Amino acid sequence: MRFFLAFAIIACLAGGAWLWQGADFYWPARGDPTLALHLSGNAARLLGAGLFATAALGAMAVSQARHGPPDRRWQYAYFVLAMLAVGCIAGAMWQGEVVPNPESSAARSR
């Protein structure tokens, strides 16, 4: 479990750092892989910020596990950070635009 948590924290940090640059990102649709949510500029940065917040949540959980039961202040901080992460990711999805997926094999054959 510790390996998975460490891997998730590092993946969130790496993904957040890459998205923070504001490069175009295509998030494939789950039901139809020929469509994708196009995130560029601020939308990509919002998604990156959400991933950074998620990595911070993991780091908080690891540090708290070493100290025993959390106090109320820690729980409030964790909740606020979790809502920040959800808000950033939702904001990125709201700003994104659904377009044909350029990485789809169906889109390449056109």
Sine and cosine of phi, psi and omega as CSV:
sin_phi,cos_phi,sin_psi,cos_psi,sin_omega,cos_omega
0.00,0.00,-0.61,0.79,0.00,-1.00
-0.91,0.42,-0.61,0.79,0.03,-1.00
-0.89,0.45,-0.70,0.71,0.01,-1.00
-0.88,0.47,-0.68,0.73,-0.01,-1.00
-0.91,0.42,-0.69,0.73,0.04,-1.00
-0.89,0.45,-0.66,0.75,0.02,-1.00
-0.89,0.45,-0.68,0.74,0.00,-1.00
-0.90,0.43,-0.65,0.76,0.02,-1.00
-0.90,0.44,-0.72,0.70,-0.01,-1.00
-0.91,0.40,-0.64,0.77,0.03,-1.00
-0.90,0.43,-0.65,0.76,0.04,-1.00
-0.91,0.41,-0.65,0.76,0.04,-1.00
-0.91,0.42,-0.70,0.71,-0.01,-1.00
-0.92,0.40,-0.70,0.71,0.03,-1.00
-0.91,0.42,-0.64,0.76,0.03,-1.00
-0.91,0.42,-0.64,0.77,0.03,-1.00
-0.91,0.42,-0.64,0.77,0.01,-1.00
-0.93,0.37,-0.68,0.73,-0.02,-1.00
-0.96,0.30,-0.45,0.89,-0.03,-1.00
-0.89,0.46,-0.37,0.93,0.03,-1.00
-0.94,0.35,-0.28,0.96,0.05,-1.00
0.99,0.11,0.26,0.97,0.01,-1.00
-0.94,0.35,0.42,-0.91,0.03,-1.00
-0.88,0.47,0.64,-0.77,0.00,-1.00
-0.67,-0.74,0.75,-0.67,0.04,-1.00
-0.94,-0.35,0.87,-0.48,-0.01,-1.00
-0.98,-0.21,0.97,-0.26,-0.08,-1.00
-0.87,0.49,0.60,-0.80,0.04,-1.00
-0.95,0.32,0.59,-0.81,-0.06,-1.00
-0.95,0.32,-0.67,0.74,-0.06,-1.00
-0.99,0.12,-0.47,0.88,-0.05,-1.00
-0.68,-0.74,0.99,-0.16,-0.08,-1.00
-0.93,0.37,-0.11,0.99,0.07,-1.00
-0.99,0.17,-0.17,0.99,0.06,-1.00
-0.94,-0.34,0.45,-0.89,0.02,-1.00
-0.53,-0.85,0.46,-0.89,0.11,-0.99
-1.00,0.03,0.90,-0.44,-0.03,-1.00
-1.00,0.02,0.88,-0.47,0.03,-1.00
-0.92,-0.39,0.82,-0.58,0.04,-1.00
-0.64,-0.76,0.40,-0.92,0.06,-1.00
0.85,0.53,-0.86,-0.50,-0.07,-1.00
-0.90,0.43,-0.54,0.84,0.02,-1.00
-0.90,0.43,-0.66,0.75,0.05,-1.00
-0.91,0.40,-0.63,0.78,0.03,-1.00
-0.91,0.41,-0.61,0.79,0.06,-1.00
-0.89,0.45,-0.68,0.73,0.04,-1.00
-0.90,0.44,-0.64,0.77,0.07,-1.00
-0.89,0.46,-0.65,0.76,0.04,-1.00
-0.91,0.43,-0.61,0.79,0.07,-1.00
-0.89,0.45,-0.62,0.78,0.05,-1.00
-0.94,0.35,-0.62,0.79,0.08,-1.00
-0.88,0.47,-0.67,0.74,0.02,-1.00
-0.91,0.42,-0.60,0.80,0.04,-1.00
-0.91,0.41,-0.64,0.77,0.07,-1.00
-0.90,0.44,-0.62,0.78,0.04,-1.00
-0.91,0.41,-0.58,0.81,0.07,-1.00
-0.88,0.47,-0.68,0.73,0.04,-1.00
-0.89,0.45,-0.68,0.73,0.02,-1.00
-0.90,0.43,-0.63,0.78,0.05,-1.00
-0.89,0.45,-0.66,0.75,-0.01,-1.00
-0.91,0.42,-0.65,0.76,0.02,-1.00
-0.91,0.42,-0.72,0.70,-0.04,-1.00
-0.93,0.38,-0.58,0.82,0.01,-1.00
-0.95,0.31,-0.52,0.85,0.00,-1.00
-0.89,0.46,-0.44,0.90,0.01,-1.00
-0.98,0.21,-0.36,0.93,-0.14,-0.99
-0.96,-0.28,0.02,1.00,0.00,-1.00
1.00,-0.09,-0.31,-0.95,-0.07,-1.00
-0.87,0.49,0.65,-0.76,-0.02,-1.00
-0.97,0.24,0.47,-0.88,0.10,-1.00
-1.00,0.02,0.09,-1.00,-0.09,-1.00
-0.91,0.42,-0.62,0.79,0.01,-1.00
-0.87,0.49,-0.68,0.73,0.01,-1.00
-0.90,0.45,-0.67,0.74,-0.01,-1.00
-0.90,0.44,-0.65,0.76,0.05,-1.00
-0.91,0.41,-0.69,0.73,0.02,-1.00
-0.89,0.46,-0.65,0.76,0.01,-1.00
-0.90,0.43,-0.68,0.73,0.01,-1.00
-0.90,0.44,-0.70,0.71,0.00,-1.00
-0.89,0.45,-0.67,0.74,0.02,-1.00
-0.92,0.39,-0.61,0.80,0.05,-1.00
-0.91,0.42,-0.66,0.75,0.03,-1.00
-0.93,0.37,-0.54,0.84,0.09,-1.00
-0.90,0.44,-0.69,0.72,0.02,-1.00
-0.89,0.46,-0.73,0.69,0.01,-1.00
-0.89,0.46,-0.67,0.74,0.01,-1.00
-0.90,0.43,-0.66,0.75,0.02,-1.00
-0.91,0.42,-0.70,0.71,0.00,-1.00
-0.91,0.40,-0.67,0.74,0.04,-1.00
-0.90,0.43,-0.64,0.77,0.05,-1.00
-0.89,0.45,-0.63,0.77,0.05,-1.00
-0.90,0.43,-0.67,0.74,0.01,-1.00
-0.92,0.39,-0.58,0.81,-0.01,-1.00
-0.93,0.37,-0.59,0.81,0.00,-1.00
-0.98,0.18,-0.32,0.95,-0.03,-1.00
-0.95,0.33,0.30,-0.95,-0.01,-1.00
-0.84,-0.55,0.73,-0.68,0.03,-1.00
-0.98,0.19,0.85,-0.53,-0.03,-1.00
-0.69,-0.72,0.22,-0.98,0.13,-0.99
-0.89,0.46,0.68,-0.73,-0.04,-1.00
-0.96,0.28,0.90,-0.45,-0.02,-1.00
-0.95,0.32,-0.26,0.96,-0.01,-1.00
-1.00,-0.08,0.00,1.00,-0.01,-1.00
-0.98,0.20,0.60,-0.80,0.02,-1.00
-0.91,0.40,-0.51,0.86,0.04,-1.00
-0.94,0.35,-0.59,0.81,0.02,-1.00
-0.95,0.30,-0.54,0.84,0.01,-1.00
-0.95,0.30,-0.47,0.88,-0.06,-1.00
-0.99,0.14,-0.11,0.99,0.00,-1.00
-0.97,0.25,0.00,0.00,0.00,0.00
